[in-house]
Amino acid sequence: MMRLQKYLASAGIASRRAAETLIRAGQVEVNGQVVRDPAKTVLDTDQVKYLGQKIEITQPTVIYALNKPKGVITTSSDELGRQTVLDLVPRQPRVVACGRLDMTATGLVILTNDGDLCQRLTHPSFEHPKRYLVTATLNLGEPIQERLTRLEKGIKLETGLTAPAEVSQVKRQDKLLSFELTLHEGRYHQVKKMCAAVGLDVVALKRIQIGKLALADLPEAKWRLVKRTDIL
């Protein structure tokens, strides 16, 4: 017995937040009736369908760490036929990507059919750190250290002030600056927008850690199985 929202997440259909959207959109049936309440209790004897297809929680839980190449998108499907992260991991059991990573960015993406894990990794209230390797060109402006200090204190974006961040491993070569940036939240194109606000144009972005899990030496376009305790 569990809530419908969690049932869909546990079946690998979507994360809890995404499952709530699917339910409210009328795409889920319980015992032949459309249900729009994510909190509805589902019994073991109930029949649940998503888009007319029966779903069950029978598959083992898997968690993949993937090194996403540039040009691959993190959605489950793409109407333009572009390659997605799901094309790079086994098709069964069905998994979803926990959060986004820009198409032009590379690095660590976690995919799983554990809806609760996805919820914890993507919901801002949990504040799990995500570390990025940033390479950017320097525009004219204030000294480098002052720009990096602004990144750490928070940048005012159209969505509000960003949370405090950490900057480390700073290196400069001519007009290129590389550094590691650790965020505790995830907004759309956040790294690029924060850098642009201090006169840094990002030319390469690689996510190298989520929670406790580091990308390490995982080759590009390859995946490995990890445990929940490796991340949280």
C-alpha positions in Angstrom: 0.0 0.0 0.0 1.4 3.4 -1.0 0.5 6.7 -2.5 -0.1 6.8 -6.3 2.7 9.3 -6.8 5.2 7.0 -5.1 3.8 4.0 -7.0 4.6 5.6 -10.4 8.0 6.6 -9.2 8.8 3.2 -7.8 7.7 1.6 -11.1 10.3 3.8 -12.9 7.8 5.9 -14.8 9.0 9.2 -13.5 10.4 11.0 -10.4 7.9 11.9 -7.7 7.5 15.5 -8.9 7.1 14.4 -12.5 4.7 11.7 -11.5 2.5 14.2 -9.8 2.3 16.2 -13.0 1.3 13.1 -15.0 -1.4 12.2 -12.5 -2.9 15.7 -12.4 -2.9 15.7 -16.2 -5.2 12.7 -16.2 -2.7 10.2 -17.7 -3.1 7.6 -14.9 -5.9 5.2 -14.1 -6.6 3.1 -11.1 -9.0 0.2 -11.6 -10.2 1.7 -14.9 -10.9 5.2 -13.4 -8.8 8.3 -14.1 -7.3 9.6 -10.9 -6.0 13.1 -10.5 -5.0 12.9 -6.8 -1.3 12.1 -6.4 -1.9 11.2 -2.8 -4.5 8.5 -3.5 -3.6 5.2 -1.8 -2.9 2.3 -4.1 -3.5 -1.2 -2.7 -1.6 -4.3 -3.7 -4.8 -5.6 -5.5 -5.3 -2.4 -7.5 -4.6 -2.2 -11.2 -2.7 0.9 -12.3 -2.3 2.1 -15.8 -0.3 4.9 -17.4 -1.4 6.0 -20.8 -3.4 2.9 -21.0 -0.5 0.5 -20.2 -0.6 -1.5 -17.1 2.4 -0.8 -14.7 3.7 -2.9 -11.9 6.5 -2.6 -9.4 8.4 -5.8 -10.2 11.7 -4.6 -11.5 14.9 -4.4 -9.3 16.2 -1.0 -8.3 19.1 0.1 -10.4 21.3 3.3 -10.3 23.5 4.2 -13.2 26.3 6.8 -13.1 26.8 8.0 -16.7 29.4 10.2 -18.2 27.3 12.2 -20.6 29.0 13.4 -23.8 28.4 16.7 -25.4 25.4 16.8 -27.6 23.4 14.2 -25.7 20.2 15.4 -24.1 18.9 14.4 -20.7 15.2 14.0 -21.5 13.6 10.6 -21.8 12.7 11.1 -25.5 13.2 13.7 -28.2 10.8 14.6 -31.0 13.7 15.7 -33.2 15.3 12.3 -32.9 18.4 13.4 -31.0 20.4 11.0 -28.9 19.3 11.0 -25.2 21.0 9.6 -22.1 18.6 6.7 -22.2 20.2 5.5 -25.4 23.5 5.1 -23.4 22.2 2.8 -20.6 20.4 -0.6 -20.7 16.7 -0.3 -21.7 15.5 -2.6 -18.9 14.6 -1.8 -16.2 13.3 1.5 -17.3 15.0 4.5 -15.7 14.9 8.3 -15.7 17.5 10.9 -15.4 17.7 12.7 -12.0 17.8 16.3 -13.0 19.1 18.1 -16.1 22.5 18.7 -17.7 22.7 21.1 -20.7 23.1 19.5 -24.1 26.4 21.3 -24.6 27.7 20.2 -21.1 29.4 16.9 -20.3 29.8 14.8 -17.2 28.0 13.0 -14.4 24.3 12.1 -14.8 22.5 9.8 -12.4 19.7 7.6 -13.9 17.6 5.3 -11.8 14.1 3.7 -11.3 14.3 4.8 -7.6 11.8 7.6 -7.5 12.6 8.6 -4.0 16.3 8.9 -4.8 15.4 11.2 -7.8 13.2 13.3 -5.6 16.1 13.7 -3.1 18.6 14.6 -5.8 16.4 17.1 -7.6 14.3 18.9 -4.9 16.0 22.0 -3.8 15.1 21.5 -0.1 17.7 18.7 0.2 20.6 20.9 -1.1 22.8 18.0 -2.3 26.0 19.6 -3.7 26.8 19.4 -7.4 30.4 20.2 -8.5 31.3 21.4 -11.9 34.6 22.0 -13.8 34.1 25.4 -15.5 36.3 26.8 -18.4 35.5 30.3 -19.3 36.9 33.3 -21.3 37.6 36.5 -19.4 35.9 39.7 -20.5 37.2 43.1 -19.4 36.0 44.0 -15.9 36.8 43.7 -12.3 39.7 41.6 -11.0 39.3 37.8 -11.2 39.2 37.2 -7.4 36.4 39.8 -7.0 34.4 38.0 -9.7 34.9 34.6 -8.0 33.9 36.0 -4.6 30.7 37.3 -6.1 30.0 33.8 -7.4 30.5 32.4 -3.9 28.3 35.0 -2.2 25.4 34.7 -4.7 24.4 36.2 -8.0 21.1 38.0 -8.6 19.4 36.3 -11.6 15.9 36.7 -13.0 14.8 33.9 -10.7 16.3 35.5 -7.6 19.5 35.5 -5.6 21.5 32.2 -6.0 22.5 30.3 -2.9 26.1 30.6 -1.7 28.5 28.5 -3.7 32.1 27.3 -3.4 35.0 28.1 -5.9 38.2 26.1 -5.9 41.1 24.9 -8.1 41.4 28.2 -9.9 43.8 28.2 -12.9 44.4 30.8 -15.5 46.1 30.5 -18.9 46.1 33.7 -21.0 42.4 34.6 -21.5 41.1 31.3 -20.2 40.1 30.7 -16.6 39.3 27.2 -15.2 37.8 26.5 -11.8 35.6 24.1 -9.9 32.2 25.5 -8.8 30.0 23.7 -6.3 26.3 24.5 -6.2 23.7 23.5 -3.7 20.7 24.1 -5.9 19.8 23.6 -9.6 18.3 26.3 -11.8 18.0 26.4 -15.6 21.4 27.1 -17.1 22.5 28.3 -13.7 26.2 28.0 -14.1 26.3 29.8 -17.4 24.1 32.6 -16.1 26.1 33.1 -12.9 29.3 33.3 -14.9 27.9 35.6 -17.5 26.8 38.0 -14.7 30.5 38.4 -13.7 31.9 38.7 -17.2 32.9 35.1 -17.7 31.8 33.3 -20.9 31.6 29.6 -20.4 33.2 27.6 -23.2 33.2 24.2 -21.5 31.2 22.8 -18.6 31.6 19.4 -17.0 29.8 18.1 -14.0 32.2 16.1 -11.9 30.3 15.2 -8.7 26.8 14.8 -7.3 26.5 14.4 -3.6 29.3 12.1 -2.5 29.6 10.5 -6.0 32.5 11.7 -8.1 32.8 11.1 -11.9 36.4 10.0 -11.4 37.8 8.1 -14.4 34.6 6.9 -15.9 35.0 7.1 -19.7 32.8 9.4 -21.8 29.5 7.7 -22.9 30.1 4.9 -20.4 28.1 4.0 -17.3 28.6 2.1 -14.1 26.3 0.7 -11.5 26.4 2.5 -8.1 24.7 2.2 -4.8 22.4 4.8 -3.1 25.0 5.1 -0.3 27.6 6.1 -2.9 25.6 9.2 -3.5 23.8 10.3 -0.3 
